[in-house]
Amino acid sequence: MKKTMTSEERYRLMTEMPVSKLIPQMAVPTIISMLVTSIYNMADTFFVSQLNTSASAAVGIIFSLMAMIQAVGFTLGMGGGNFISRTLGTRDDEKAERIAATAFFTALFVGLLMTVSGLASLDKLVRLLGATETIAPYARDYARYILLGAPIMTGSFVMNNLLRSQGFAFYAMLGITSGGILNMLLDPIFIFGFRMGISGAALATVLSQCVSFAILFLQCSLRKGCIRLKFTRLTAKGWMYGEILHAGLPSLCRQGLASAASVALNVAANPFGDAAIAAMSIVTRYVMFVYSALLGFGQGFQPVCGFNFGAKRYDRVRESFYFCLKVAVLLLSTLGAVSFLGAEWIMTMFRREDAQVIAIGTWALRFQCLTMPFQAWIIMSNMLTQSIGYGFRASIVAAGRQGIFLLPALMTLPRIFGIRGLQLSQPVADLGTSVLAAVIVFGILRELKEKSAGMEHS
């Protein structure tokens, strides 16, 4: 995928190469991108955790704010990217340019609004996100820099997805990994070397995001065969936003509800003290790291799925899904088993000085490891429905894990079972979501099979 392709070459590649070769080829760069992103998210958690428990908890508090920012970028990026994949499948390059420009410049504008509104009400914001009296000062210091970087972050997420949707996953990876590696290098320098504390971690994140943004923008602007981001192509019309949001709504549900769920988790953990908030924050970051490999693999699947759906190759859509599902179950089952056995060591690595954080986090992580194979089904089901434009059904699946099942679990289980209920809330939500996904996706697979049969007989 490193060489520049013509539109015709890209069309043949996406519709003719065996999916068992094409998807891994598309997925390797996105897997690397997702892993690096998760690693540098964990780097913030790791280095800040060396300060104290309250600072470690503050990273978890502001994670929900970062999830809101990511929700904007992923919604417009995934929505625009999936729309572009289907549009390129119909060979309408001019329309694809309009989609890309609209998604990108809208993301910058919304990110700027988040910066202005967030900084204007910073104290209220960190309280709303679940900060305690001891956590709030650290949370404010961390959030201030994150908010300043909101437009850069939203724009980067969009460009990353736009590049992937066109088959340029390798170049998208360059931008993401460069920023991620820089962040990991800057964290200890700013936190400990310059004695900036938690503010240093946030500043390192924002500067790294700026580097990623610059690299991604150059790829979009100079890469031959890539759709250019031209302001003159911005199409701020209802039908355009309708199509982008229809495809991006599942990402909004997934990321937006992830933010809401993170806030709910902090609030539910609040009665159990800073140690519980810190422990659940570390577990959340680690589990996201484990899932990032699968999300990267699935993002290699999405352009193949969307492109072939647009080209009416429904047989390849189904074949791609089943191939990815097998890989996903094997991957998460293996990682889940390893993480279950090493749970206590993992927690100790982050917060060696606090036995309470280790104890709470060890069992929370082990419970989530037990449901990781179910997550393979949930993630791939969500990506299938989103990629082919079944936005409403994809949104329901996306809402299951972070909203439909998790929020009620967080409101009830900790009250009944105490800290154990807090630790069990996410696994319970995962089980419920896997059943919901099965009901929805089996129907879609039947529809695709019928369409494929109809194409063969026509």
matplotlib code that plots the C-alpha trace (Angstrom):
import matplotlib.pyplot as plt

x = [0.0, 3.0, 3.1, 0.8, -2.2, -4.5, -8.3, -8.6, -5.8, -7.3, -10.7, -9.2, -7.2, -10.2, -12.6, -10.4, -7.5, -8.4, -9.7, -7.3, -4.4, -6.0, -7.4, -4.1, -2.3, -4.7, -4.7, -1.0, -0.6, -3.8, -2.9, 0.4, -1.3, -3.9, -1.2, 1.0, -1.9, -2.9, 0.7, 1.2, -2.2, -0.9, 2.4, 0.6, -1.1, 2.2, 4.4, 1.7, 1.0, 4.5, 3.5, 0.7, -2.7, -4.7, -2.7, -3.2, -7.0, -7.0, -5.8, -8.8, -11.1, -9.9, -9.9, -13.7, -13.0, -10.5, -13.2, -15.5, -12.9, -12.3, -16.0, -16.1, -13.0, -14.2, -17.7, -16.7, -13.7, -15.3, -18.5, -16.7, -14.3, -17.0, -18.9, -15.8, -15.1, -18.6, -18.3, -15.0, -16.6, -19.0, -16.0, -17.3, -14.0, -15.5, -18.1, -15.4, -13.4, -16.5, -17.0, -13.3, -13.3, -16.6, -15.6, -12.2, -13.1, -16.2, -14.0, -11.7, -14.6, -16.2, -12.9, -12.4, -15.8, -14.9, -11.7, -13.5, -16.4, -14.3, -11.7, -14.5, -16.0, -12.9, -13.7, -17.3, -16.2, -13.7, -16.3, -18.9, -16.5, -16.3, -13.2, -13.0, -11.5, -8.1, -8.2, -9.6, -6.3, -4.5, -7.5, -7.6, -3.9, -4.2, -7.5, -6.2, -3.7, -5.9, -8.6, -6.1, -5.3, -8.9, -9.0, -5.7, -6.9, -10.3, -8.6, -6.0, -8.6, -10.5, -7.4, -6.3, -9.6, -9.8, -6.4, -7.4, -10.6, -8.7, -6.3, -3.4, -3.3, 0.5, 0.8, -1.9, 0.2, 3.3, 1.4, -0.1, 3.1, 5.4, 3.3, 2.9, 6.6, 7.3, 4.8, 6.4, 9.8, 8.5, 6.4, 9.3, 11.2, 8.3, 6.9, 10.2, 13.0, 11.2, 9.3, 5.9, 4.1, 0.8, 0.8, 3.9, 2.1, -0.7, 1.7, 3.6, 0.3, -0.7, 2.7, 2.8, -0.7, 0.5, 3.3, 0.8, -1.5, 1.3, 2.4, -1.1, -1.9, 1.1, 0.1, -3.3, -2.0, 1.0, 0.4, -0.3, -3.6, -4.9, -8.0, -7.0, -8.4, -9.6, -11.7, -13.5, -14.8, -16.6, -20.2, -22.1, -25.5, -28.0, -27.7, -23.9, -24.0, -26.9, -24.8, -21.6, -23.5, -25.5, -22.3, -20.6, -23.4, -22.1, -18.8, -20.6, -22.5, -19.4, -17.1, -19.7, -21.1, -17.6, -17.2, -20.5, -19.6, -16.3, -18.0, -20.5, -17.6, -15.8, -19.0, -19.7, -16.2, -16.2, -17.6, -14.8, -12.1, -9.3, -7.8, -10.9, -11.0, -7.2, -7.6, -10.5, -8.7, -5.7, -7.8, -9.7, -6.5, -5.0, -8.1, -8.2, -4.7, -5.6, -8.6, -6.6, -5.0, -8.4, -9.7, -6.7, -7.4, -11.1, -10.2, -8.3, -11.5, -13.8, -12.5, -12.6, -16.1, -17.4, -15.7, -17.1, -20.5, -20.5, -19.3, -22.2, -19.8, -21.9, -20.2, -16.9, -18.5, -19.7, -16.4, -14.5, -16.6, -16.3, -12.5, -12.1, -14.4, -12.3, -9.1, -10.8, -12.0, -8.6, -6.7, -8.9, -9.1, -5.3, -4.8, -7.5, -5.9, -2.5, -3.9, -6.0, -2.9, -0.8, -3.4, -1.7, 1.7, 0.1, -1.5, 1.7, 3.6, 1.4, 1.0, 3.4, 3.2, -0.6, -1.8, -5.4, -5.2, -3.5, -6.2, -9.1, -7.7, -6.5, -10.0, -11.6, -9.1, -9.6, -13.4, -13.1, -10.6, -13.3, -15.6, -12.9, -13.9, -17.4, -15.9, -14.5, -18.0, -19.2, -16.4, -16.6, -20.4, -20.3, -17.7, -19.6, -22.9, -21.1, -19.1, -22.0, -24.1, -26.5, -26.0, -29.0, -28.4, -24.7, -25.5, -27.6, -24.7, -22.3, -24.6, -24.9, -21.6, -21.2, -24.8, -27.7, -26.2, -23.3, -25.0, -27.7, -25.1, -23.0, -26.1, -27.2, -24.5, -22.1, -25.1, -25.9, -22.5, -20.2, -16.7, -17.3, -20.4, -18.2, -15.7, -18.4, -20.3, -18.4, -18.3, -22.1, -22.5, -20.3, -22.5, -25.7, -24.2, -23.0, -26.6, -27.9, -25.3, -26.2, -29.9, -29.0, -26.1, -27.6, -30.4, -27.9, -25.9, -29.1, -29.8, -26.3, -26.6, -29.9, -28.5, -25.5, -27.7, -29.8, -26.7, -25.7, -29.0, -29.3]
y = [0.0, 2.3, 3.0, 5.6, 4.0, 5.3, 5.2, 2.2, 0.3, 1.1, -0.2, -3.5, -3.9, -3.4, -5.6, -8.4, -9.2, -12.0, -10.6, -12.7, -10.8, -7.4, -6.8, -7.6, -5.4, -2.6, -3.3, -3.4, 0.4, 1.0, -1.6, 0.2, 3.6, 2.4, 0.7, 3.7, 6.0, 3.7, 3.4, 7.1, 7.4, 4.8, 6.7, 9.7, 7.4, 5.7, 8.7, 10.8, 7.8, 8.2, 11.5, 10.4, 8.7, 11.9, 12.9, 9.5, 9.8, 13.2, 11.6, 9.3, 12.3, 14.2, 11.1, 11.6, 15.1, 13.7, 11.2, 14.1, 15.6, 12.2, 11.8, 14.9, 13.7, 10.1, 11.1, 13.4, 11.3, 7.9, 9.3, 11.1, 8.2, 5.6, 7.9, 8.4, 4.7, 4.0, 7.1, 5.9, 2.5, 4.3, 6.2, 9.7, 11.5, 15.0, 14.2, 12.5, 15.8, 17.7, 15.1, 15.3, 19.1, 19.3, 16.8, 18.3, 22.0, 21.3, 19.3, 22.3, 24.7, 22.4, 21.8, 25.5, 25.9, 23.2, 25.1, 28.4, 27.0, 24.6, 27.2, 29.6, 27.1, 25.1, 24.8, 23.7, 21.3, 19.3, 19.0, 17.8, 15.2, 13.7, 15.3, 15.3, 18.1, 16.5, 15.6, 18.9, 20.9, 18.3, 17.9, 21.6, 21.7, 18.8, 19.9, 23.4, 22.2, 19.5, 22.0, 24.3, 21.4, 20.4, 21.8, 20.1, 16.8, 16.8, 17.7, 15.0, 12.3, 13.3, 13.3, 10.0, 8.4, 10.2, 8.8, 5.3, 5.4, 6.0, 3.1, 5.3, 3.6, 3.6, 7.3, 7.8, 5.6, 7.9, 10.9, 9.1, 7.1, 10.2, 12.1, 9.1, 8.4, 12.1, 12.2, 9.2, 11.0, 14.4, 13.0, 12.3, 15.4, 17.8, 16.0, 15.4, 17.2, 20.6, 19.8, 20.7, 17.8, 16.8, 20.0, 18.6, 15.4, 17.5, 19.8, 16.9, 15.4, 18.7, 19.3, 15.7, 16.2, 19.3, 17.3, 14.5, 17.2, 18.7, 15.4, 14.3, 17.6, 17.4, 13.8, 15.0, 18.0, 16.6, 12.8, 12.0, 10.3, 11.6, 13.7, 17.3, 19.3, 22.5, 25.1, 25.9, 22.3, 22.8, 21.9, 23.1, 21.7, 19.5, 16.5, 16.4, 16.6, 14.1, 11.5, 12.1, 12.0, 9.0, 7.0, 8.7, 8.4, 5.0, 6.6, 9.5, 6.9, 4.9, 7.8, 10.1, 7.4, 6.4, 9.9, 9.7, 6.3, 7.5, 10.3, 7.9, 5.5, 8.3, 9.3, 5.7, 5.2, 8.5, 7.1, 4.5, 7.3, 8.4, 4.9, 3.5, 6.3, 5.8, 2.0, 2.1, 4.7, 2.5, -0.5, 1.5, 2.7, -0.8, -2.5, 0.2, -0.7, -4.4, -3.5, -1.1, -3.9, -5.2, -1.7, -1.2, -4.5, -3.6, -0.2, -2.1, -4.0, -1.0, 0.6, -2.9, -3.4, 0.0, 0.0, -3.4, -2.5, 0.6, -1.7, -4.1, -6.9, -8.2, -11.6, -9.9, -7.9, -11.1, -12.9, -10.0, -9.9, -13.6, -13.6, -10.6, -12.2, -15.3, -13.3, -11.1, -13.9, -15.6, -12.4, -11.2, -14.7, -14.9, -11.4, -11.8, -15.0, -13.3, -10.2, -12.2, -14.1, -10.9, -8.5, -7.9, -7.3, -4.9, -2.8, -2.9, -1.5, 1.6, 2.3, 0.3, 2.5, 2.1, -1.4, -0.3, 0.8, -2.5, -4.6, -2.8, -2.7, -6.4, -7.8, -5.1, -6.1, -9.8, -9.5, -7.6, -10.2, -12.8, -11.0, -10.0, -12.7, -11.2, -7.8, -9.3, -10.0, -6.5, -4.6, -6.4, -6.2, -2.5, -1.9, -4.0, -2.1, 1.3, 0.6, -0.3, 2.8, 1.1, 4.0, 3.5, -0.2, 0.5, 3.2, 0.8, -1.7, 1.1, 2.5, -0.9, -1.2, 2.4, 3.4, 1.0, -1.6, 0.2, 3.2, 1.2, -1.2, 1.6, 3.1, -0.1, -2.7, -0.6, 0.2, -3.4, -5.1, -2.2, -2.1, -5.5, -4.1, -1.3, -3.9, -6.0, -3.2, -3.2, -7.1, -7.2, -4.5, -6.4, -9.6, -7.6, -5.9, -9.1, -10.4, -7.2, -7.2, -10.8, -9.9, -7.0, -8.4, -11.8, -10.0, -7.8, -10.8, -12.5, -9.3, -9.3, -13.0, -12.3, -9.3, -11.4, -14.1, -11.5, -10.2, -13.7, -14.3, -11.0]
z = [0.0, 0.1, -3.7, -5.2, -7.0, -9.7, -9.0, -11.3, -9.6, -6.2, -7.4, -8.6, -5.4, -3.2, -5.1, -6.4, -3.9, -1.5, 1.7, 3.8, 2.2, 1.6, 5.2, 7.0, 4.5, 5.2, 8.9, 9.8, 9.7, 11.6, 14.3, 14.8, 14.9, 17.5, 19.6, 19.6, 20.5, 23.4, 24.5, 24.8, 26.5, 29.0, 29.2, 30.6, 33.2, 34.0, 34.5, 36.3, 38.6, 39.9, 41.4, 43.7, 43.7, 43.3, 40.2, 38.8, 39.4, 37.7, 34.4, 34.7, 35.3, 32.3, 30.1, 29.9, 28.5, 26.0, 25.0, 24.2, 22.0, 20.3, 19.8, 17.6, 15.6, 15.3, 14.4, 11.5, 10.6, 10.6, 9.1, 6.4, 5.8, 5.4, 3.2, 1.1, 0.8, -0.5, -2.8, -4.2, -4.8, -7.2, -8.7, -7.8, -6.9, -7.0, -4.4, -2.2, -2.2, -0.9, 1.9, 3.0, 3.2, 5.0, 7.6, 8.2, 8.5, 10.5, 13.0, 13.4, 14.1, 16.6, 18.4, 18.7, 20.3, 22.8, 23.7, 24.3, 26.2, 28.3, 29.4, 30.3, 32.8, 33.8, 37.5, 37.0, 34.2, 36.3, 39.1, 36.6, 35.4, 38.9, 40.5, 44.3, 46.4, 46.3, 42.6, 41.3, 41.4, 39.3, 37.0, 36.2, 35.4, 33.1, 31.4, 30.6, 28.1, 26.7, 25.9, 24.1, 21.8, 21.1, 17.5, 16.6, 18.1, 16.2, 13.0, 13.4, 14.0, 10.9, 8.6, 10.0, 9.0, 5.7, 4.7, 5.8, 3.8, 0.6, 1.2, 2.5, 6.0, 6.0, 5.7, 8.3, 10.6, 10.1, 11.5, 14.5, 15.4, 15.1, 17.6, 19.9, 20.1, 20.7, 23.5, 25.3, 25.1, 26.3, 29.2, 31.7, 30.5, 31.2, 34.3, 36.1, 34.2, 34.0, 37.3, 35.6, 37.2, 35.7, 33.5, 31.8, 30.8, 29.2, 27.5, 26.1, 24.7, 23.0, 21.4, 20.2, 18.7, 16.9, 15.3, 14.2, 12.8, 10.7, 9.3, 8.5, 6.8, 4.6, 3.6, 2.7, 0.8, -1.1, -1.4, -5.1, -5.6, -2.2, -1.9, -1.1, 1.8, 0.1, 2.0, -1.3, -1.3, 2.0, 1.5, 4.6, 3.5, 5.3, 3.0, 3.4, 7.2, 7.1, 5.2, 7.3, 10.6, 9.5, 9.0, 12.0, 14.5, 15.8, 16.5, 18.3, 20.3, 21.1, 21.9, 23.4, 25.6, 26.5, 27.9, 29.7, 31.0, 32.2, 34.1, 35.6, 36.5, 38.3, 40.2, 41.1, 42.3, 44.3, 47.5, 47.6, 47.5, 45.3, 45.2, 43.5, 40.9, 40.2, 40.0, 37.6, 35.5, 35.1, 34.3, 31.6, 30.0, 30.0, 28.5, 25.8, 25.0, 24.6, 22.5, 20.4, 18.5, 17.5, 16.7, 14.4, 12.7, 12.4, 10.9, 8.2, 7.6, 7.3, 4.0, 2.4, 3.7, 2.7, -0.7, -1.7, -0.4, -2.6, -5.5, -4.8, -3.9, -1.0, -1.1, -0.2, 2.6, 4.2, 3.6, 5.1, 8.2, 8.9, 8.4, 10.8, 13.4, 13.6, 14.0, 16.6, 18.8, 18.7, 19.5, 22.4, 23.9, 24.0, 25.3, 27.8, 29.3, 29.5, 31.2, 33.6, 34.8, 35.0, 36.4, 39.8, 38.1, 35.7, 38.4, 40.5, 37.6, 37.5, 41.2, 43.2, 46.3, 46.9, 47.9, 47.8, 44.1, 43.3, 45.1, 43.5, 40.1, 40.0, 40.3, 38.1, 35.3, 35.8, 35.5, 32.3, 30.9, 31.2, 28.7, 26.2, 23.7, 23.7, 22.9, 19.7, 18.5, 19.6, 18.0, 14.6, 14.6, 15.2, 12.4, 9.9, 10.4, 10.4, 7.3, 5.1, 6.2, 8.6, 10.9, 13.2, 13.9, 14.3, 16.8, 18.9, 19.1, 19.9, 22.6, 24.3, 26.0, 27.1, 27.6, 27.4, 29.8, 31.5, 32.9, 34.7, 35.9, 37.4, 39.1, 40.7, 41.2, 43.4, 45.7, 46.1, 46.1, 47.0, 45.4, 43.8, 42.0, 40.6, 39.3, 37.7, 36.0, 32.7, 32.3, 32.8, 30.2, 27.8, 28.1, 27.5, 24.5, 22.9, 22.9, 21.4, 18.7, 17.8, 17.3, 15.0, 13.0, 12.1, 10.4, 8.4, 7.4, 6.0, 4.0, 2.5, 1.6, -0.2, -2.0, -3.1, -4.4, -6.3, -7.9, -9.1, -10.7, -12.4]

ax = plt.figure().add_subplot(projection="3d")
ax.plot(x, y, z, "-o")
ax.set_aspect("equal")
plt.show()
